Amino acid sequence: MADRGAVWTGDIPGGNVLFAGDNVHNFKAGAAITRGMVVAIHGTGVDFTVWPCILGTTLVPLGIATETVASGAMCAVAGLGCIAYCQQETNAVDMDAGTQLVITDSAGQVGALAAGAPEKFLVGILLETSDASALSYERCLVLCGLPTQIHA
């Protein structure tokens, strides 16, 4: 997959990552965070501190950063139930509205949940089609922390 990290500074329609909702909480940034990135507590655990999500490194995703901040600054994070803009990891795959989004191995970016994939937690549900060639931000319903599978 082609990492689209270079376009994270691109335009978000209307300028705000948060499209709807008010479940926003502040956490300390453990690293530089760019608005629109999915964030989580690091696998080593540091109280109330978030990092950009990376598959296999961070734990349960908490939400989507609404602003760009430096390491050590406070970062507002749109959580469960909010609608926020995010960006997919690859520029080679279109995703349809309704796609289940999960974290990837590219910091803060999302991808589609694949059948049999090792991901345990959802980031959200894509609410609009993502045209991979457009390198744009799309809105998703934030469902961070909910399991990708329900076990009996």
Buried (B, 14 or more C-beta within 10 A) or exposed (E): BEBBBEEBEEEBEEEEBBBEBEEBEEBBBBBBBBBBBBBBBBEEEEEEBBBBBBBEBBBBBBBBBBBBBEEEEEBBBBBBBBBBBBBBBBBEBBBEEEBBBBBBBBBBBBBBBEEEEEBEBBBBBBBBEBEBEEEBBBBBBBBBBBEEEEEE
